[in-house]
Amino acid sequence: MDIRTETVDRYIESRLSEKEAPAPATVNRETGLLAQAFKLAVERQRISAAPKIRKLSEKGNARQGFFEKAGFEKVVNSLPDYLKGFVQFGYYSGWRRGEIRSLKWTDVDMLGKIIRLRPENSKTNEGRVLALEGELWNVITRQWALREYRKADKTVGFSLYVFGRRGGPIGDIRKSWDAACKEAQVGGKLFHDLRRTAVRNMVRAGVPERVAMSISGHKTRAIFDRYNIVSEDDLRKAVERTQAYLSAAPKQDNVTAFPESKPEAKEVAVS
């Protein structure tokens, strides 16, 4: 009851004035948890009203990391074998890391060549279906061949997870990921950049945005647009196409100009 709107404002200003101040998005996540707590308290009639909690602008907060094909392949070649398929799936599907990690063979229809993501494993709590064609299908078939592993008692087991290690799901990959990016000389990349790259690649390939959003699992157009990043290479190609168009344009105007007509001389009567 002692927490008022002014109390939250003072907290926000205090966080932003710190020597190593967090990003506005970080502060919003913190105050967002508080707002959710108040919402639940009101719903359960513990309190009658909740304070208004302002949200800081996150404009310009969108990251712009993405992979070009050559850099991506270098990273894959530098990864441990058990992570190669995991990363390739992220590059081609645009799925979130947690969604890929959760996949079990019971989610895969090998005959129908589709994967069904369960709602409980989706960030949006909505299931979706992914068709397996081309490189995506190749990734899954390679993982099927690698599902066998050796147990502690020296017997053979079969992993329940599509992308697993020693029978369990893949754990923290940051150390291996950072090492691979460093070796491939693409330092500073995030696994989430694969998601941005997949969206950009689908748009470049002419996939309708509605279909691309269905594949990647983007629920709103606003968030999808943040991932559909225009790279410097896109801008350069746009200028090149414009220059090519201008170069192919006719050098001279094909319109024939008519000579200007001179005023007719008038006859003057002389008396």
KANORDA-V184344 format. One record per residue. N is the residue number from 1. PSI is psi in radians with two decimals (999 if undefined). OMEGA is omega in degrees with one decimal (999 if undefined). Layout:
n=<N:N>
psi=<PSI:PSI>
omega=<OMEGA:OMEGA>
This chain:
n=<1:2:3:4:5:6:7:8:9:10:11:12:13:14:15:16:17:18:19:20:21:22:23:24:25:26:27:28:29:30:31:32:33:34:35:36:37:38:39:40:41:42:43:44:45:46:47:48:49:50:51:52:53:54:55:56:57:58:59:60:61:62:63:64:65:66:67:68:69:70:71:72:73:74:75:76:77:78:79:80:81:82:83:84:85:86:87:88:89:90:91:92:93:94:95:96:97:98:99:100:101:102:103:104:105:106:107:108:109:110:111:112:113:114:115:116:117:118:119:120:121:122:123:124:125:126:127:128:129:130:131:132:133:134:135:136:137:138:139:140:141:142:143:144:145:146:147:148:149:150:151:152:153:154:155:156:157:158:159:160:161:162:163:164:165:166:167:168:169:170:171:172:173:174:175:176:177:178:179:180:181:182:183:184:185:186:187:188:189:190:191:192:193:194:195:196:197:198:199:200:201:202:203:204:205:206:207:208:209:210:211:212:213:214:215:216:217:218:219:220:221:222:223:224:225:226:227:228:229:230:231:232:233:234:235:236:237:238:239:240:241:242:243:244:245:246:247:248:249:250:251:252:253:254:255:256:257:258:259:260:261:262:263:264:265:266:267:268:269:270:271>
psi=<-0.40:-0.18:2.02:3.06:-0.68:-0.59:-0.77:-0.68:-0.71:-0.66:-0.78:-0.82:-0.61:-0.73:-0.72:-0.34:0.01:2.72:-0.80:1.30:2.41:2.87:2.66:-0.62:-0.66:-0.77:-0.69:-0.64:-0.66:-0.89:-0.43:-0.63:-0.70:-0.73:-0.69:-0.67:-0.76:-0.67:-0.78:-0.67:-0.69:-0.75:-0.60:0.15:0.55:-0.57:2.80:-0.42:2.73:2.61:2.66:2.15:2.01:2.71:2.27:2.62:2.35:0.38:2.34:0.11:-0.23:2.25:2.73:0.53:2.40:2.89:2.42:2.77:-0.77:-0.76:-0.67:-0.78:-0.60:-0.70:-0.80:-0.75:-0.40:-0.08:2.73:2.66:-0.66:-0.24:-0.24:-0.92:-0.65:-0.82:-0.70:-0.69:-0.72:-0.65:-0.70:-0.46:-0.55:0.23:2.74:2.70:-0.78:-0.60:-0.73:-0.74:-0.55:-0.24:2.28:2.84:-0.37:-0.26:-0.11:2.22:1.69:-0.56:-0.77:-0.18:0.90:2.74:2.37:1.99:2.20:2.48:-0.66:-0.25:0.10:2.47:-0.58:0.02:0.48:2.24:2.80:2.89:2.41:2.16:2.44:1.83:2.79:-2.27:-0.59:-0.75:-0.67:-0.69:-0.80:-0.72:-0.62:-0.68:-0.61:-0.67:-0.34:0.14:-0.28:2.40:2.84:2.18:2.97:-0.55:0.27:0.04:2.89:2.34:2.92:2.17:2.42:-0.34:2.46:-0.76:1.66:-3.14:2.14:0.68:-0.27:3.09:2.78:2.35:-2.44:2.17:0.05:-0.75:-0.84:-0.67:-0.86:-0.70:-0.71:-0.72:-0.67:-0.77:-0.61:-0.03:0.72:0.79:2.66:-0.04:2.60:2.72:-0.60:-0.34:-0.41:-0.63:-0.79:-0.72:-0.73:-0.73:-0.82:-0.73:-0.70:-0.73:-0.74:-0.61:-0.07:0.23:2.25:2.43:-0.63:-0.71:-0.73:-0.70:-0.62:-0.65:-0.83:-0.35:0.39:2.24:-0.55:2.63:-0.61:-0.78:-0.68:-0.73:-0.53:-0.47:-0.42:1.32:2.41:2.09:2.96:-0.59:-0.67:-0.78:-0.71:-0.75:-0.62:-0.74:-0.72:-0.73:-0.69:-0.75:-0.67:-0.68:-0.78:-0.63:-0.55:-0.14:2.61:2.45:-0.58:2.73:2.28:-0.06:2.20:2.20:2.29:2.50:2.57:2.40:2.40:2.54:2.40:2.44:2.37:2.43:2.34:2.14:2.31:2.16:999>
omega=<-178.4:-179.7:179.9:176.2:179.4:179.0:-179.9:178.2:179.4:178.1:-179.5:-179.9:178.6:179.8:-177.5:-178.6:179.0:-177.9:174.5:-173.8:177.4:176.7:177.4:179.8:179.3:178.5:178.3:177.8:-179.9:-179.3:177.2:175.8:178.6:179.0:178.3:178.3:177.9:178.5:178.9:-179.9:178.0:-179.9:-179.6:175.5:173.1:175.4:-176.5:-178.2:-179.8:177.8:176.8:-176.9:-176.9:-180.0:179.3:177.8:177.0:-179.5:-179.1:-177.6:-176.4:177.0:-176.2:179.8:173.7:-177.5:163.8:-172.1:-176.9:179.7:178.7:-178.6:176.6:179.2:180.0:-179.3:-178.7:-177.8:170.5:-175.5:-175.8:-179.3:-174.2:-178.7:179.1:-178.7:178.6:178.8:178.3:-179.0:-175.8:-175.9:-175.4:-180.0:178.5:-177.0:-179.0:179.1:179.5:-178.7:-174.9:-172.7:174.3:-178.9:175.7:177.8:-175.1:174.1:-176.0:179.3:179.5:179.9:176.7:173.8:176.9:177.2:-179.8:-177.9:-177.2:179.3:179.3:179.5:-178.3:-177.9:177.2:178.5:175.8:-175.6:178.0:176.3:-177.8:178.0:174.4:-176.8:177.8:178.2:177.9:178.6:-177.3:179.9:176.6:178.3:177.8:179.5:-177.2:-173.3:-179.9:177.4:-178.2:179.8:179.4:-179.6:176.5:176.1:-177.6:175.8:179.0:-175.6:174.7:-175.2:177.7:178.1:-175.4:176.5:-179.2:175.5:-179.5:178.2:177.8:-178.8:-178.2:-176.7:-170.8:-177.8:179.5:179.9:-178.6:179.7:-180.0:178.9:178.9:179.5:179.3:179.5:173.5:-176.4:178.2:179.5:175.7:174.8:-179.0:176.7:175.4:179.6:177.2:-179.1:-179.4:178.6:180.0:-179.2:179.2:179.2:178.1:-177.9:178.4:177.2:178.2:-175.0:179.7:178.9:179.3:178.5:178.5:-179.9:-175.0:179.7:175.8:-174.0:-178.0:179.7:-177.8:179.6:178.5:-179.5:177.6:-179.2:-179.8:-171.9:174.2:-178.2:176.6:179.2:176.7:-179.3:-180.0:179.5:178.4:178.3:179.6:178.8:179.3:179.2:178.5:178.4:-178.9:179.8:-179.2:-179.0:178.5:-178.6:-178.9:178.7:-179.9:-178.8:179.3:-179.3:177.0:178.6:179.9:179.7:178.3:179.9:179.9:178.5:178.9:178.0:-179.6:-179.0:179.4:-178.9:999>
